[in-house]
Amino acid sequence: MGTDQTGRNSTIPDRSSREWCDEALTRLNAGRPESALDAARHAADLDPASEWAYRLISLAHERLGRDADALPAAERAVDLSRGSWPGRVRLAAALRRIPGRWPEAAGHAALAAKFAPERPDPEILVGDLALLRGDHADAEHAYRAALATDPGHPQARVNLGLALLRWDRPRPHHDPAWPVDPRETGRVRRVLEIWTRQSRLLLALATVAVAACALLLDWGTRAQVGGFAALVLVVALTVRQARRVGLWRYVPAMLSRDPWLGASVASAALSVAAFAAWLLLGLAPGTPPLLDPVWAGLAGIVVLGWPALAGVRALAESWRGRPLLALAETARVQAAERTARRNTGVLLWIVLGRTWSVLVPLVGGALAVEPRAAVAAVAVPYPMVRGYLRARHRDDPWLPVAIGLVVLSAAACAAGGLLGAAWAWRIGLGALGAAMAVFAARAARAWWRGGPGPWRASLIMCELPMGAEPSVALDTEVRQTFSYARSVVLACGDPLGPRVVGAVATVTSAGELRVIAETEAWEAIEADPRVAVFAADPLQRRSWVEVRGVALADSGVLRVTPKHVLIGEFPGRHQRR
């Protein structure tokens, strides 16, 4: 009998440690991490040597958002079974959320891939770690390696699509390998963004006010004095925000890792310099008329720099990566994974935006130079339509409307160019504008409701639970065979082929084999830790046991973590009975 949190008596079922682990895994899959944590703790209490129980404890803590609590349990699991690839995966997944522990996470993920090259999860984790650092080529290679093992794995498909699209991680300014909390670098980023926003807005308003006072009210001198006052205010804002940065040694790296943040800061600094030059030109006596365009250009930099940068960013993001290939990957698994369905819809909007950005200059150039050239517009929507039909995405009713308008625009403009019909041009241009209006309405709706919008920032990684696989248990017969066998054979890899050496083996309470082998096997095991340990039944000598697993050196012995157990019988006359 036990007591629950309300003080009432409750009966705890008489289960084994592995049964409690099964129950914890069931509760995790059902979305009940708190209850799963209780079940996993019961399993660890019943069998303190159960590394599976500690992995489930770590996973439950991670699901609850307790990253610091997830790490000790994952480390305990690896201590109990150093050759367990699920244990290494779980530890790597826990370490990657701890500031400064990213290199360790990458090391454990690489070991897991070495221990179990036949499983997709280690390679997927290697790809996730690369993707979050912005190493898209390495991430693509890892995901393709995982898909070679399991072609239908949803996480590999979705995240491969992000790698192909050259997806921006949630904190592009932050390198996960830095030994600093990402919240600190995020605070620095916010300070820089506030400075750029305040300084550019203040200078843009001051430029418009100074120009209006000088040209309309003939207050030239007073307007210039007001401009210098605005410049002094910008200096004060700069000093104030600079004091709040703190992590100055990371700022250059942050600006290089996030080029749009760097461009925003550089644009703000350029606006300050242009505003100061604009004021100084106004003070110069007898300014030549030749400098009037320069003066107007400096004012334009201050006022229009911010909108121009936003337009360039929107255009650049629509042309970054390979969205059609990414769409082909995510569309394959959207029926089985909610993240894939979400990303598929966003990718279709990105493809639509790219198509729209091609049609606008094409149609405009045809109108300005040669109207018959607009016939090329017919081919522009083909990749978009083909991708939409293959994806069969039906979750967003706004998409077919926008796609239909773009197709109508291309067809109408082509007809207008061939026939010289003004009405066709009006329909085409009107449909092109209507498609933009549909996009704006869809974006406004997403912003109002707080849902995923038709832009790159709405793309997310697929993160399925990792490291929850059951450990391989050695039953009584297997334990007895290895404990009392007169001879044990260890098979390991070698550059010249498989090598067989004599060994002595015992079984630990955690289910590992402790093997004492000849020294010639150690070098081969360092190159490839996958081994097979073979023993015959010491009593009847009719059956044999083979344990395939991962061997690691520890204090003069080899610790073999089982991955697969085979039991069979020797051929002979006893089989006829």
Backbone hydrogen bonds, N-H to C=O, Kabsch-Sander energy under -0.5 kcal/mol:
donor,donor_aa,acceptor,acceptor_aa,energy
2,G,10,S,-2.9
4,D,8,R,-2.4
7,G,4,D,-1.9
10,S,2,G,-3.1
12,I,10,S,-0.6
15,R,13,P,-1.6
20,W,16,S,-2.0
21,C,17,S,-2.0
22,D,18,R,-2.4
23,E,19,E,-2.1
24,A,20,W,-2.5
25,L,21,C,-2.5
26,T,22,D,-2.1
27,R,23,E,-2.3
28,L,24,A,-2.2
29,N,25,L,-2.4
30,A,26,T,-1.3
31,G,28,L,-1.7
32,R,27,R,-2.7
36,A,32,R,-2.2
37,L,33,P,-2.3
38,D,34,E,-1.5
39,A,35,S,-1.9
40,A,36,A,-2.6
41,R,37,L,-2.1
42,H,38,D,-2.0
43,A,39,A,-1.9
44,A,40,A,-2.2
45,D,41,R,-2.3
46,L,42,H,-2.1
47,D,43,A,-2.1
50,S,47,D,-2.1
51,E,49,A,-1.0
54,Y,50,S,-1.3
55,R,51,E,-2.0
56,L,52,W,-2.1
57,I,53,A,-2.1
58,S,54,Y,-2.3
59,L,55,R,-2.4
60,A,56,L,-2.4
61,H,57,I,-2.3
62,E,58,S,-2.2
63,R,59,L,-2.3
64,L,60,A,-1.5
65,G,62,E,-1.5
66,R,61,H,-2.8
67,D,65,G,-1.1
70,A,66,R,-1.5
71,L,67,D,-1.1
73,A,69,D,-0.8
74,A,70,A,-1.5
75,E,71,L,-2.5
76,R,72,P,-2.2
77,A,73,A,-2.0
78,V,74,A,-1.7
79,D,75,E,-2.0
80,L,76,R,-2.0
81,S,77,A,-1.7
84,S,81,S,-1.5
85,W,83,G,-0.6
88,R,84,S,-1.9
89,V,85,W,-2.3
90,R,86,P,-2.6
91,L,87,G,-2.3
92,A,88,R,-2.6
93,A,89,V,-2.5
94,A,90,R,-1.8
95,L,91,L,-2.7
96,R,92,A,-1.9
97,R,94,A,-1.0
98,I,95,L,-2.0
100,G,176,P,-0.6
100,G,178,W,-1.1
101,R,98,I,-2.0
105,A,101,R,-2.0
106,A,102,W,-2.4
107,G,103,P,-2.0
108,H,104,E,-2.5
109,A,105,A,-2.3
110,A,106,A,-2.1
111,L,107,G,-1.9
112,A,108,H,-2.4
113,A,109,A,-2.0
114,K,110,A,-1.6
115,F,111,L,-2.7
116,A,112,A,-2.2
119,R,116,A,-1.8
123,E,119,R,-0.5
124,I,120,P,-2.3
125,L,121,D,-2.4
126,V,122,P,-2.2
127,G,123,E,-2.4
128,D,124,I,-2.6
129,L,125,L,-2.5
130,A,126,V,-1.9
131,L,127,G,-2.8
132,L,128,D,-2.4
133,R,129,L,-0.7
133,R,130,A,-0.5
134,G,131,L,-1.2
135,D,130,A,-2.7
136,H,134,G,-1.6
139,A,135,D,-2.2
140,E,136,H,-2.5
141,H,137,A,-2.1
142,A,138,D,-2.2
143,Y,139,A,-2.6
144,R,140,E,-2.2
145,A,141,H,-1.8
146,A,142,A,-2.1
147,L,143,Y,-2.4
148,A,144,R,-1.5
149,T,145,A,-0.7
149,T,146,A,-0.9
150,D,146,A,-2.4
153,H,150,D,-1.7
157,R,153,H,-1.8
158,V,154,P,-2.7
159,N,155,Q,-2.3
160,L,156,A,-1.8
161,G,157,R,-1.8
162,L,158,V,-1.4
163,A,159,N,-2.1
164,L,160,L,-2.5
165,L,161,G,-1.6
166,R,163,A,-0.9
167,W,162,L,-2.2
169,R,167,W,-0.5
174,H,171,R,-1.6
178,W,175,D,-2.3
180,V,178,W,-1.5
184,E,181,D,-1.4
185,T,181,D,-1.4
186,G,182,P,-2.2
187,R,183,R,-1.7
188,V,184,E,-1.9
189,R,185,T,-2.4
190,R,186,G,-2.2
191,V,187,R,-2.0
192,L,188,V,-2.3
193,E,189,R,-2.6
194,I,190,R,-2.6
195,W,191,V,-2.3
196,T,192,L,-2.4
197,R,193,E,-2.6
198,Q,194,I,-2.8
199,S,195,W,-2.6
200,R,196,T,-2.1
201,L,197,R,-2.1
202,L,198,Q,-2.5
203,L,199,S,-2.3
204,A,200,R,-2.3
205,L,201,L,-2.3
206,A,202,L,-2.3
207,T,203,L,-2.6
208,V,204,A,-2.1
209,A,205,L,-2.4
210,V,206,A,-2.9
211,A,207,T,-2.4
212,A,208,V,-2.4
213,C,209,A,-2.6
214,A,210,V,-2.4
215,L,211,A,-2.5
216,L,212,A,-2.4
217,L,212,A,-0.9
219,W,213,C,-2.7
223,A,219,W,-2.6
224,Q,220,G,-2.1
225,V,221,T,-2.2
226,G,222,R,-2.2
227,G,223,A,-1.9
228,F,224,Q,-2.3
229,A,225,V,-1.9
230,A,226,G,-2.0
231,L,227,G,-1.9
232,V,228,F,-2.3
233,L,229,A,-2.0
234,V,230,A,-1.9
235,V,231,L,-1.9
236,A,232,V,-2.1
237,L,233,L,-2.4
238,T,234,V,-2.4
239,V,235,V,-2.4
240,R,236,A,-2.3
241,Q,237,L,-2.5
242,A,238,T,-2.3
243,R,239,V,-1.5
244,R,240,R,-0.6
244,R,241,Q,-0.8
245,V,241,Q,-0.5
245,V,242,A,-1.0
246,G,242,A,-0.6
247,L,245,V,-1.9
248,W,246,G,-1.5
250,Y,247,L,-1.3
251,V,247,L,-0.6
251,V,248,W,-0.8
254,M,250,Y,-2.4
255,L,251,V,-2.4
256,S,252,P,-1.7
257,R,253,A,-2.3
258,D,254,M,-2.1
262,G,255,L,-0.5
262,G,258,D,-2.2
263,A,259,P,-2.6
264,S,260,W,-2.1
265,V,261,L,-2.3
266,A,262,G,-2.5
267,S,263,A,-2.4
268,A,264,S,-2.1
269,A,265,V,-2.4
270,L,266,A,-2.5
271,S,267,S,-2.2
272,V,268,A,-2.0
273,A,269,A,-2.2
274,A,270,L,-2.8
275,F,271,S,-2.5
276,A,272,V,-2.3
277,A,273,A,-2.4
278,W,274,A,-2.3
279,L,275,F,-2.1
280,L,276,A,-2.3
281,L,277,A,-2.4
282,G,278,W,-1.4
283,L,279,L,-1.1
284,A,280,L,-1.2
287,T,284,A,-0.7
291,L,288,P,-1.7
292,D,289,P,-1.7
295,W,291,L,-2.6
296,A,292,D,-2.8
297,G,293,P,-2.5
298,L,294,V,-2.4
299,A,295,W,-2.1
300,G,296,A,-2.2
301,I,297,G,-2.1
302,V,298,L,-1.7
303,V,299,A,-2.4
304,L,300,G,-3.1
305,G,301,I,-1.1
308,A,304,L,-2.2
309,L,305,G,-2.2
310,A,306,W,-2.1
311,G,307,P,-2.2
312,V,308,A,-2.4
313,R,309,L,-2.3
314,A,310,A,-2.2
315,L,311,G,-2.2
316,A,312,V,-2.6
317,E,313,R,-2.7
318,S,314,A,-1.5
319,W,315,L,-0.9
319,W,316,A,-0.6
320,R,317,E,-0.9
322,R,164,L,-2.0
326,A,322,R,-2.2
327,L,323,P,-2.7
328,A,324,L,-1.8
329,E,325,L,-1.5
330,T,326,A,-2.3
331,A,327,L,-2.3
332,R,328,A,-0.6
332,R,329,E,-0.7
333,V,329,E,-0.5
333,V,330,T,-1.0
334,Q,331,A,-0.5
336,A,333,V,-1.1
337,E,333,V,-1.3
341,R,337,E,-1.5
342,R,338,R,-2.2
343,N,339,T,-2.6
344,T,340,A,-2.3
345,G,341,R,-1.8
346,V,342,R,-1.8
347,L,343,N,-2.7
348,L,344,T,-2.0
349,W,345,G,-1.6
350,I,346,V,-2.0
351,V,347,L,-2.5
352,L,348,L,-2.2
353,G,349,W,-2.6
354,R,350,I,-2.2
355,T,351,V,-2.3
356,W,352,L,-2.6
357,S,353,G,-2.2
358,V,354,R,-1.0
358,V,355,T,-0.6
359,L,355,T,-2.1
360,V,356,W,-2.1
362,L,358,V,-1.6
363,V,359,L,-3.1
364,G,360,V,-2.5
365,G,361,P,-2.7
366,A,362,L,-2.0
367,L,363,V,-2.4
368,A,364,G,-1.8
369,V,365,G,-2.6
370,E,365,G,-0.6
373,A,370,E,-1.8
374,A,371,P,-1.8
375,V,372,R,-1.6
376,A,373,A,-1.6
377,A,374,A,-1.8
378,V,375,V,-1.5
379,A,376,A,-1.0
380,V,376,A,-0.6
380,V,377,A,-0.6
382,Y,379,A,-1.0
385,V,381,P,-2.7
386,R,382,Y,-2.8
387,G,383,P,-2.4
388,Y,384,M,-2.3
389,L,385,V,-2.4
390,R,386,R,-2.1
391,A,387,G,-2.2
392,R,388,Y,-1.8
393,H,388,Y,-0.6
394,R,392,R,-0.6
399,L,396,D,-1.1
401,V,397,P,-0.7
402,A,398,W,-2.2
403,I,399,L,-2.9
404,G,400,P,-2.5
405,L,401,V,-2.0
406,V,402,A,-2.0
407,V,403,I,-2.5
408,L,404,G,-2.6
409,S,405,L,-2.4
410,A,406,V,-2.3
411,A,407,V,-2.4
412,A,408,L,-2.8
413,C,409,S,-2.6
414,A,410,A,-2.0
415,A,411,A,-2.2
416,G,412,A,-2.6
417,G,413,C,-2.2
418,L,414,A,-2.1
419,L,415,A,-3.0
420,G,416,G,-1.6
422,A,420,G,-0.5
425,W,421,A,-1.5
426,R,422,A,-2.4
427,I,423,W,-2.2
428,G,424,A,-2.7
429,L,425,W,-2.9
430,G,426,R,-2.5
431,A,427,I,-2.6
432,L,428,G,-2.0
433,G,429,L,-2.1
434,A,430,G,-2.5
435,A,431,A,-2.2
436,M,432,L,-1.4
437,A,433,G,-1.9
438,V,434,A,-2.5
439,F,435,A,-2.2
440,A,436,M,-2.4
441,A,437,A,-2.5
442,R,438,V,-2.7
443,A,439,F,-2.6
444,A,440,A,-2.6
445,R,441,A,-2.3
446,A,442,R,-2.1
447,W,443,A,-2.5
448,W,444,A,-2.4
449,R,445,R,-2.3
450,G,446,A,-1.4
451,G,446,A,-1.5
455,W,453,G,-1.6
458,S,455,W,-1.8
459,L,456,R,-2.1
463,E,461,M,-0.6
472,V,562,P,-0.5
473,A,471,S,-0.6
475,D,473,A,-0.6
479,R,475,D,-2.4
480,Q,476,T,-2.6
481,T,477,E,-2.1
482,F,478,V,-2.1
483,S,479,R,-2.0
484,Y,480,Q,-1.9
485,A,481,T,-1.0
488,V,503,A,-1.1
489,V,534,F,-3.0
490,L,501,V,-2.8
491,A,489,V,-0.5
491,A,532,A,-3.3
492,C,499,R,-2.5
493,G,530,R,-0.6
497,G,494,D,-2.0
499,R,492,C,-3.1
501,V,490,L,-2.6
503,A,488,V,-2.0
504,V,516,I,-1.6
506,T,514,R,-1.7
508,T,512,E,-2.8
511,G,508,T,-1.5
513,L,560,V,-2.4
514,R,506,T,-3.1
515,V,513,L,-0.7
515,V,558,L,-3.0
516,I,504,V,-2.7
517,A,515,V,-0.6
518,E,502,G,-0.8
521,A,518,E,-1.7
522,W,519,T,-1.2
523,E,519,T,-0.7
524,A,520,E,-0.6
525,I,521,A,-1.9
526,E,522,W,-2.0
527,A,523,E,-1.5
528,D,524,A,-2.2
531,V,549,G,-2.5
532,A,491,A,-2.3
533,V,547,V,-2.8
534,F,489,V,-3.3
535,A,545,V,-2.3
536,A,487,S,-0.7
537,D,543,S,-2.8
541,R,537,D,-0.8
544,W,568,G,-2.7
545,V,535,A,-2.8
546,E,566,L,-2.9
547,V,533,V,-2.8
548,R,546,E,-0.6
548,R,564,H,-3.0
549,G,531,V,-2.3
550,V,561,T,-1.9
551,A,529,P,-2.9
552,L,559,R,-1.9
554,D,557,V,-2.9
557,V,554,D,-1.4
558,L,515,V,-2.8
559,R,552,L,-3.2
559,R,557,V,-0.5
560,V,513,L,-3.0
560,V,558,L,-0.7
561,T,550,V,-2.7
561,T,559,R,-0.6
563,K,548,R,-3.5
564,H,548,R,-2.1
566,L,546,E,-3.0
568,G,544,W,-2.1
570,F,542,R,-3.7
575,Q,572,G,-1.3
576,R,573,R,-1.3
577,R,574,H,-1.0
